[in-house]
Structure formats: C-alpha cells, structure tokens
Amino acid sequence: MKKIFALTILALSSIFITSCDSDDDATIIVEEPMDDPQNVVVVPPATYVFDRDGESTVSFSGQTSRILMAEELIASMRDFDIADFQLLLDMYANENDPFENQDLNESDRNVRGKIADSEDYFEGNAAASAEIKQFFEDLMAAQIDEVFPATQTAAAPGVAGQIADGGSTRYVNAQGLEYNQAVTKGFIGALMVDQALNNYLSTSLLDAGTNREDNDNDVLSDGDPYTNMEHFWDEAYGYAYGTSVDLTNPNLTIGDDDSFLSKYIGRVEDDTTDFGGIAADIFDAYKLGRAAIAAKNYTVRDEQATILRDLISQVIGIRSVYYLQQGRMGIENNDFGAAFHDLSEGFGFIYSLQFTRNTATNAPYFSNIEVLDFIDTLTVGDGFWDLTPEALNAMSETIAERFTFTVDQAGTIN
C-alpha cells in the first residue's frame, strides 16, 4: 500500500521551533512571518505523547472502559453455564454490576449508549440509532434462545447446534451463523468506527461552540489539562488503541490487544504484500493530527482526519471481502465448520460497512439498506448452508469495487 501522506518541508527561510507550551514532544516548522498557524507544518512526535507544562494532555479512559466491557460481553455469549439474556443486557447497558472487573461496574460508561451514536450519522436520526441498538440485543437474545439449548445437537440445515472446525467447536444457529461473531465484528463498526470516524474526528464536534477559539488560546476543559479539541481527538485514538500494551506506541503489539478495531488493523497489516504499512499510516495520521491541534493548524488536522477515515474504512472493507472469500473456499472444500466461522465474521464486518466514511461523499461506502440487502443474501432460506461460491464472489466484487483494492488482494494473506 502506498503511503497516503507525506510531510512537506517549507522553504529554507523557515525556522524550527519546539512547542513547549502545548506539546513538549512535537516539533513545529513555522514559515516567517509567524502570523498564520495554517502556514505551520507539523512534525509529529515519535510516539503518542503530548504534554502541557510537564503534564500529559492525553486521556481516553472512556474508550478503554467500553472496549473492556465489550470484551466481557462477547465472552459471556459463549458462557453456556452462567450467562442469560438479562446478564447480556446488563453488560450492554452497564446495569446491576454485571462485570467481573469491578472498575467497569463503577464506571458511568456503557456500550449501548455509544452504539450508532455519532454526531455526523445519527444526530437527529434517533430511530435509525435505536434500530441498530436493538439489532445487537436481538442477536444476544437469539444466542440465548436458539444456540444455548442446542449446544449438544449436531448442526444441520435448519437446525441450530455445534459444528466442527478443525480442532475447534463452533456453535451456530439454524442458518449456520455464530451470533457471538456477528456481535463482535458488528461492534467494530457500530461502536469503534462510528465513534472514531463520524463523531470524534468530525469537524462538527472538534469545532463545536468555542472549541477552536479555546484551542487557539489554550483554554482548558474544566479541571483537566487538555482542551476540548485535544480530548476529542484522543477519544478517537482510544477507540483504536485503548487497550494496547503500550498506549503511546501501539503498533508494537498491533493485532494482539483486543478483539476489535486494533486486532483487525493488525490482521490487514499482516498481508504485507498488499497492505503492508497501513498500521503505520493510521498511527502516523493520529499522531500528526494531534500535533497539528497543538500547533493550531486545523488544515493539517483535517487532512489527517480524512486519511484516518479512508484507511480505517478500508480495514472494514478488506476484512469483509477476506471473510467472504475464506468462506467461499471452505464451502468449495466441504469444510462447513471453517466456512461458517469465516462467514459469521464476514457477517459482522459487512454490517459494519454502514459506519465507514467515504471522504469523497461524506457518506458510508454502503448504506444501511445496502448492508441489510447483503445480510438478507447471507441468511435467506437455510442461510450459510445454501450459499454458493458464485454468490460469495459476486458479493465480494460488489464490495471491492467501492474501495481501492481488488478481491484477490483482500481475499488472501500473501
């Protein structure tokens, strides 16, 4: 994958300064005269470290909490001995102390409230948001009602139960779908991607009210060491890297730190032939955009937001096609357990397509209606049991054509 951005060096008359007031780690190149911050070219720090007067200005604890809540929820969807629908609902809404992690029980955050809740896509569209929130509740209910009672039953067309996938056992509904996989991958779009791309990186939120003026004048959020604008950008960062081993340098363990966006940035990065460098490009755009906020250069900030929307949306598109193609190969090899597992993951990624952001149109790469049409294709009749390689190839081509990659590139790891 080609690098999407490059820093432009200003004329030789420019001077280098280090911003010690707003950001001790970002070097700023300023073209003389220094009368317009938009003439500033920002060189980001090596890691995601930003300080003011010796105190870190980075904060995204809410994002870390929601990732951890989602992790416990999806784990409980496979806890056949303990879980019930009420427990899953309580985890979804963080009610009645449902978590093993007591810190999460004491948190005022929850997953449900941030599902399909972005400023750009769902402000003024409460009905659509409620429908998507309910979609996940319905999947949880179906796991309890359909799959839990059938864990000792052999899955077959029209029959929920277990099916072998190599050395693993998968638990599927009557159409071959693993509800837990659909929820996990659906959360990537409805929570992490929607909040990052369409909420916290949105100019309508970053520049809301007096945010730009306050950032220009280093007016801090009440009781906090950061401006509102800095904090919003950090929250977008947190949805990608909020549980990384090293929060300042997450690519050291990219792909291993959660079950959501960070994991699949890493999985796409693993295809070094076709997409190598995407993890660095995403991280670099986060760093440069944050440094640009410290430098009051909103042109550079918005350029990095555009890059993040493009690249993170591509991750969703690539993995949608990848799992469709893996499912196709499983069906061709009569390995239905592996095929259904891949298609269940693909189901969730395809559902997530409606939360992507095409920067050419400022709309999702696929609308809610188009996504639901895909879902209908996957689940009609006996669902996965009825799918043909031709149908999966056709769906893969339709998705890839909207993006900048091919089915061959996305369909395998080279």
C-alpha positions as CSV (number, residue, x, y, z in Angstrom):
1,M,0.0,0.0,0.0
2,K,1.3,3.4,-0.9
3,K,1.8,5.9,1.9
4,I,-1.1,8.3,1.7
5,F,0.5,11.3,3.2
6,A,4.0,12.9,3.3
7,L,5.2,15.9,5.3
8,T,6.0,18.9,3.1
9,I,9.1,20.8,4.1
10,L,8.8,24.6,3.9
11,A,11.2,27.0,2.2
12,L,14.7,27.4,3.5
13,S,13.6,30.6,5.2
14,S,11.5,28.6,7.6
15,I,12.7,28.1,11.2
16,F,12.2,25.1,13.6
17,I,10.8,25.6,17.0
18,T,9.6,23.3,19.7
19,S,6.3,24.0,21.3
20,C,6.9,23.7,25.0
21,D,3.7,25.3,25.9
22,S,1.2,23.0,24.3
23,D,3.2,19.9,23.3
24,D,6.7,19.2,24.6
25,D,7.3,16.4,22.0
26,A,6.1,17.8,18.7
27,T,8.4,19.9,16.6
28,I,6.8,22.7,14.6
29,I,8.2,24.3,11.4
30,V,7.0,27.8,11.1
31,E,7.3,29.9,7.9
32,E,8.1,33.5,8.7
33,P,6.3,35.7,9.4
34,M,4.5,33.6,12.1
35,D,1.1,35.3,11.5
36,D,-1.0,32.3,10.4
37,P,-0.9,28.9,12.1
38,Q,-2.1,27.3,8.8
39,N,1.4,28.0,7.5
40,V,2.8,25.8,10.1
41,V,4.0,22.3,9.0
42,V,3.9,20.0,12.0
43,V,6.3,17.1,12.6
44,P,4.7,14.6,15.0
45,P,6.5,13.0,17.9
46,A,7.8,9.5,17.7
47,T,5.1,8.2,20.0
48,Y,1.7,9.4,21.0
49,V,2.9,11.6,23.9
50,F,1.6,15.1,24.4
51,D,2.3,17.3,27.4
52,R,1.5,20.7,28.7
53,D,3.7,22.1,31.5
54,G,5.0,18.7,32.2
55,E,1.6,17.0,32.5
56,S,0.1,14.6,30.0
57,T,-2.8,16.1,28.0
58,V,-3.8,12.7,26.6
59,S,-7.0,11.0,28.0
60,F,-9.2,8.3,26.6
61,S,-10.2,6.2,29.7
62,G,-13.8,6.0,28.5
63,Q,-12.8,4.3,25.3
64,T,-10.7,1.8,27.2
65,S,-13.6,1.0,29.5
66,R,-16.0,0.4,26.6
67,I,-13.6,-1.9,24.9
68,L,-13.2,-3.9,28.1
69,M,-17.0,-4.0,28.6
70,A,-17.5,-5.3,25.1
71,E,-14.8,-7.9,25.7
72,E,-16.6,-9.3,28.7
73,L,-19.9,-9.2,26.9
74,I,-18.8,-11.2,24.0
75,A,-17.0,-13.7,26.2
76,S,-20.3,-14.2,28.1
77,M,-22.1,-15.0,24.9
78,R,-20.1,-18.3,25.0
79,D,-20.6,-19.0,28.7
80,F,-23.2,-21.6,28.4
81,D,-23.2,-22.5,32.1
82,I,-23.7,-19.0,33.6
83,A,-24.9,-16.4,31.0
84,D,-28.5,-15.5,30.4
85,F,-30.2,-12.8,28.4
86,Q,-30.6,-10.4,31.3
87,L,-26.8,-10.6,32.1
88,L,-26.0,-9.8,28.4
89,L,-28.4,-6.8,28.5
90,D,-26.9,-5.6,31.8
91,M,-23.4,-5.8,30.3
92,Y,-24.6,-4.0,27.2
93,A,-26.1,-1.1,29.3
94,N,-23.7,-1.5,32.4
95,E,-26.5,-2.0,34.9
96,N,-26.7,-4.2,38.0
97,D,-22.9,-4.7,38.4
98,P,-22.6,-7.3,35.6
99,F,-18.8,-7.3,35.1
100,E,-16.1,-9.3,36.8
101,N,-14.0,-6.2,36.6
102,Q,-15.3,-4.0,39.5
103,D,-13.9,-0.9,37.9
104,L,-16.2,-1.4,35.0
105,N,-19.2,-1.8,37.3
106,E,-18.3,1.5,39.0
107,S,-17.9,3.3,35.6
108,D,-20.6,5.6,34.3
109,R,-19.8,4.4,30.8
110,N,-21.6,1.7,28.8
111,V,-21.5,0.2,25.3
112,R,-25.1,0.6,24.3
113,G,-25.2,4.3,24.6
114,K,-22.4,4.8,22.1
115,I,-23.7,2.3,19.5
116,A,-24.7,4.2,16.3
117,D,-24.5,7.5,18.2
118,S,-22.1,9.6,16.1
119,E,-22.7,13.3,15.5
120,D,-22.4,13.1,11.7
121,Y,-24.5,10.0,11.1
122,F,-27.1,9.8,13.8
123,E,-27.7,13.3,15.2
124,G,-31.4,13.9,14.5
125,N,-31.9,10.3,13.5
126,A,-32.8,8.6,16.7
127,A,-35.0,6.0,15.0
128,A,-32.0,4.6,13.0
129,S,-29.8,4.6,16.1
130,A,-32.5,2.7,18.1
131,E,-32.9,0.2,15.4
132,I,-29.2,-0.6,15.3
133,K,-29.0,-0.8,19.1
134,Q,-31.9,-3.2,19.0
135,F,-30.2,-5.3,16.3
136,F,-27.5,-6.2,18.7
137,E,-30.0,-7.0,21.5
138,D,-31.8,-9.3,19.1
139,L,-28.6,-11.2,18.3
140,M,-27.9,-11.6,22.1
141,A,-31.5,-12.9,22.7
142,A,-31.2,-15.3,19.8
143,Q,-27.9,-16.7,21.2
144,I,-29.7,-17.5,24.5
145,D,-32.9,-18.7,22.9
146,E,-31.6,-20.7,19.9
147,V,-28.0,-21.7,20.5
148,F,-27.7,-22.2,24.2
149,P,-30.3,-25.0,24.2
150,A,-28.7,-26.7,21.3
151,T,-25.0,-27.0,22.3
152,Q,-25.2,-30.8,22.3
153,T,-27.0,-31.0,19.0
154,A,-25.3,-31.6,15.7
155,A,-25.9,-28.5,13.4
156,A,-27.7,-29.1,10.1
157,P,-29.7,-27.1,7.6
158,G,-32.5,-25.6,9.7
159,V,-31.1,-27.0,12.9
160,A,-29.0,-25.0,15.5
161,G,-26.2,-26.7,17.2
162,Q,-22.5,-27.5,17.1
163,I,-20.2,-28.0,14.1
164,A,-16.6,-28.9,14.0
165,D,-14.0,-26.5,12.7
166,G,-10.7,-28.4,12.8
167,G,-9.9,-28.8,16.5
168,S,-12.5,-26.2,17.5
169,T,-16.2,-26.5,18.0
170,R,-18.5,-23.7,16.7
171,Y,-22.0,-23.1,17.9
172,V,-24.3,-21.8,15.2
173,N,-28.0,-21.0,14.6
174,A,-30.2,-22.9,12.2
175,Q,-28.6,-20.9,9.3
176,G,-25.0,-21.6,10.3
177,L,-24.4,-18.1,11.9
178,E,-22.3,-17.7,15.1
179,Y,-24.2,-14.9,16.9
180,N,-21.2,-14.1,19.1
181,Q,-19.0,-13.4,16.0
182,A,-21.7,-11.3,14.4
183,V,-21.9,-9.1,17.6
184,T,-18.1,-8.9,17.9
185,K,-17.5,-7.7,14.4
186,G,-20.6,-5.6,14.3
187,F,-19.4,-3.7,17.3
188,I,-16.3,-2.8,15.4
189,G,-18.4,-0.7,13.0
190,A,-21.3,0.4,15.2
191,L,-19.1,1.4,18.2
192,M,-15.4,1.9,17.3
193,V,-15.5,3.0,13.7
194,D,-18.7,5.1,14.0
195,Q,-17.5,6.9,17.1
196,A,-13.9,7.5,15.8
197,L,-14.6,8.5,12.2
198,N,-18.0,10.1,12.4
199,N,-18.0,11.6,15.9
200,Y,-14.7,12.4,17.4
201,L,-12.9,13.2,14.2
202,S,-15.9,15.3,12.9
203,T,-15.3,19.0,12.4
204,S,-18.8,19.5,13.7
205,L,-17.6,18.1,17.1
206,L,-14.0,19.3,17.1
207,D,-15.0,22.8,16.2
208,A,-18.3,22.9,18.2
209,G,-19.1,26.0,20.1
210,T,-16.0,27.8,21.1
211,N,-13.7,24.8,20.8
212,R,-11.5,26.3,18.1
213,E,-11.1,29.6,19.9
214,D,-10.4,27.8,23.1
215,N,-7.8,25.7,21.5
216,D,-6.2,28.7,19.9
217,N,-5.9,30.3,23.4
218,D,-5.1,27.1,25.4
219,V,-8.4,27.4,27.3
220,L,-8.6,24.1,29.1
221,S,-11.6,21.9,29.8
222,D,-12.8,22.4,33.4
223,G,-10.4,20.7,35.8
224,D,-8.5,18.9,33.1
225,P,-5.1,19.5,31.4
226,Y,-6.4,19.4,27.9
227,T,-8.6,21.5,25.6
228,N,-11.9,20.0,24.3
229,M,-10.4,19.6,20.9
230,E,-7.4,17.7,22.1
231,H,-9.6,15.4,24.2
232,F,-12.0,14.6,21.3
233,W,-9.1,13.7,19.1
234,D,-7.7,11.4,21.8
235,E,-11.0,9.7,22.2
236,A,-10.9,8.8,18.5
237,Y,-7.5,7.4,19.1
238,G,-8.7,5.4,22.1
239,Y,-11.3,3.5,20.0
240,A,-8.4,2.2,18.0
241,Y,-5.8,1.6,20.7
242,G,-7.5,1.9,24.1
243,T,-6.3,-1.5,25.4
244,S,-2.8,-1.6,23.8
245,V,0.1,-2.8,25.9
246,D,1.9,0.5,25.2
247,L,-0.7,3.2,24.7
248,T,1.9,5.6,23.3
249,N,3.3,3.1,20.7
250,P,0.5,0.6,20.0
251,N,2.0,-0.9,16.8
252,L,4.5,-2.8,18.9
253,T,1.7,-5.3,19.6
254,I,-0.9,-4.4,17.0
255,G,-3.4,-7.2,16.4
256,D,-2.9,-8.7,19.9
257,D,-4.5,-6.2,22.3
258,D,-8.3,-6.6,21.8
259,S,-11.0,-8.3,19.7
260,F,-12.0,-5.2,17.8
261,L,-10.5,-2.5,15.6
262,S,-6.9,-2.8,16.8
263,K,-6.9,-6.5,16.1
264,Y,-8.0,-6.1,12.5
265,I,-5.7,-3.2,11.7
266,G,-3.1,-5.8,12.7
267,R,-4.7,-8.5,10.6
268,V,-4.7,-6.3,7.5
269,E,-1.1,-5.3,8.2
270,D,-0.2,-9.0,8.2
271,D,-0.9,-9.0,4.4
272,T,2.4,-7.3,3.8
273,T,2.3,-7.7,0.1
274,D,-0.9,-5.9,-0.5
275,F,-1.4,-3.7,2.6
276,G,1.9,-3.6,4.5
277,G,2.3,-0.2,6.1
278,I,-1.3,0.5,6.8
279,A,-0.8,0.2,10.6
280,A,2.0,2.8,10.5
281,D,-0.1,5.1,8.3
282,I,-3.0,5.0,10.7
283,F,-0.8,5.6,13.7
284,D,1.1,8.4,12.0
285,A,-2.1,10.1,11.0
286,Y,-3.4,10.0,14.6
287,K,-0.1,11.5,15.8
288,L,0.2,14.2,13.2
289,G,-3.4,15.3,13.6
290,R,-2.9,15.6,17.4
291,A,0.3,17.5,16.9
292,A,-1.5,19.8,14.5
293,I,-4.1,20.6,17.1
294,A,-1.3,21.6,19.5
295,A,0.1,23.8,16.7
296,K,-3.3,25.3,15.9
297,N,-3.1,24.1,12.3
298,Y,-6.5,22.9,11.5
299,T,-5.8,22.3,7.9
300,V,-3.3,19.6,8.7
301,R,-5.7,18.3,11.4
302,D,-8.5,17.9,8.9
303,E,-6.2,16.3,6.4
304,Q,-5.3,13.6,8.9
305,A,-8.9,13.0,9.8
306,T,-9.5,12.4,6.1
307,I,-6.6,9.9,6.0
308,L,-8.0,8.1,9.1
309,R,-11.4,7.8,7.6
310,D,-10.0,6.4,4.3
311,L,-7.7,3.9,5.9
312,I,-10.0,2.6,8.8
313,S,-12.8,2.3,6.3
314,Q,-10.6,0.2,4.1
315,V,-9.9,-2.1,7.0
316,I,-13.6,-2.8,7.3
317,G,-14.0,-3.3,3.5
318,I,-10.9,-5.5,3.3
319,R,-11.9,-7.8,6.1
320,S,-15.5,-8.1,4.7
321,V,-14.1,-9.4,1.4
322,Y,-11.5,-11.5,3.2
323,Y,-14.1,-13.5,5.2
324,L,-16.4,-13.9,2.2
325,Q,-13.5,-15.4,0.2
326,Q,-12.4,-17.6,3.1
327,G,-16.0,-18.8,3.4
328,R,-16.2,-19.5,-0.3
329,M,-13.0,-21.7,-0.1
330,G,-14.4,-23.5,2.9
331,I,-17.6,-24.3,1.0
332,E,-15.7,-25.5,-2.1
333,N,-13.7,-27.8,0.2
334,N,-16.8,-29.1,2.0
335,D,-15.3,-27.7,5.3
336,F,-18.5,-26.2,6.5
337,G,-17.4,-25.6,10.1
338,A,-14.5,-23.4,8.9
339,A,-16.7,-21.8,6.2
340,F,-19.5,-20.9,8.6
341,H,-17.0,-19.4,11.1
342,D,-15.5,-17.2,8.4
343,L,-18.9,-16.2,7.1
344,S,-20.0,-15.3,10.6
345,E,-17.1,-12.9,11.0
346,G,-17.9,-11.6,7.5
347,F,-21.5,-11.0,8.5
348,G,-20.3,-8.7,11.3
349,F,-17.9,-6.8,9.1
350,I,-20.5,-6.4,6.3
351,Y,-22.9,-5.0,8.9
352,S,-20.1,-2.6,9.9
353,L,-19.8,-1.2,6.3
354,Q,-22.7,1.2,7.0
355,F,-20.4,3.0,9.6
356,T,-17.5,3.6,7.2
357,R,-16.8,7.0,5.7
358,N,-16.2,7.7,2.0
359,T,-14.5,11.1,2.1
360,A,-15.5,11.8,-1.5
361,T,-19.2,11.7,-0.5
362,N,-19.1,12.1,3.3
363,A,-21.4,9.1,3.4
364,P,-20.8,5.4,4.2
365,Y,-19.4,3.2,1.5
366,F,-22.6,1.2,1.8
367,S,-25.9,2.5,3.1
368,N,-27.9,0.7,5.8
369,I,-30.3,-0.5,3.1
370,E,-27.5,-1.9,1.0
371,V,-26.0,-3.6,4.1
372,L,-29.3,-5.2,5.0
373,D,-29.6,-6.5,1.4
374,F,-26.2,-8.2,1.9
375,I,-27.4,-9.7,5.2
376,D,-30.6,-11.0,3.5
377,T,-28.4,-12.7,0.9
378,L,-26.4,-14.4,3.6
379,T,-29.4,-15.5,5.7
380,V,-32.2,-16.3,3.2
381,G,-33.6,-19.8,3.4
382,D,-31.1,-22.0,5.2
383,G,-28.6,-19.2,5.2
384,F,-24.9,-20.3,5.0
385,W,-25.9,-23.9,4.2
386,D,-27.4,-22.6,0.9
387,L,-24.7,-20.2,-0.1
388,T,-22.8,-20.8,-3.4
389,P,-19.3,-19.8,-4.3
390,E,-20.8,-17.7,-7.1
391,A,-22.9,-15.7,-4.7
392,L,-20.0,-15.1,-2.4
393,N,-17.8,-14.0,-5.3
394,A,-20.5,-11.6,-6.6
395,M,-20.8,-10.0,-3.1
396,S,-17.1,-9.7,-2.8
397,E,-16.8,-7.9,-6.2
398,T,-19.5,-5.5,-5.3
399,I,-17.8,-4.5,-2.0
400,A,-14.3,-4.3,-3.5
401,E,-15.4,-2.1,-6.4
402,R,-16.4,0.6,-3.9
403,F,-12.9,0.7,-2.4
404,T,-9.4,0.8,-3.9
405,F,-8.5,-2.9,-3.5
406,T,-9.3,-6.0,-5.5
407,V,-10.9,-9.2,-4.4
408,D,-7.6,-11.0,-5.0
409,Q,-5.8,-8.6,-2.8
410,A,-8.3,-8.7,0.1
411,G,-9.2,-12.4,-0.2
412,T,-6.0,-13.9,1.0
413,I,-3.0,-13.1,3.1
414,N,0.1,-13.1,0.9
